[in-house]
Every structure is written in structure tokens, then in C-alpha cells.
Amino acid sequence: MEELLQQFVPEPQQHPAQFALKKKLQQLWHKYGANLLHCYDIPGLPPDNLKMEALFSHLRRH
């Protein structure tokens, strides 16, 4: 994520909305980043619950 934030370099004068977005994303990442992607550090734990959501959706329809 740090790499992506460094690659995104909007000009404040020409693109003020993108510049504000990057600034806010950086603040949020520095504040909460360590806790956002913790599931990637646990072996065997999936990064999302999309398969489980699909199963529940399938069960609900049948």
C-alpha cells in the first residue's frame, strides 16, 4: 500500500480532489494500516469471506 500511495502523485493546483483524497488515504493508512490487512499474516485464513457469502446466498435461494 505504501508503494501505491507513493506512485499516486496528483498536482494540488490541477487536481485538488485527487490531492485531498491522497492526503486522507495516507492519514487513514498511517492510523489504521497495521490493523487493516492483518488477515494476510495468518496462514490458512482467507483474506475475505466471499466464498462463505456465496454459500449463504446459495442456501438462502434454495
Order of alpha helices (4+ residues) and beta strands (2+ residues): alpha-alpha-alpha
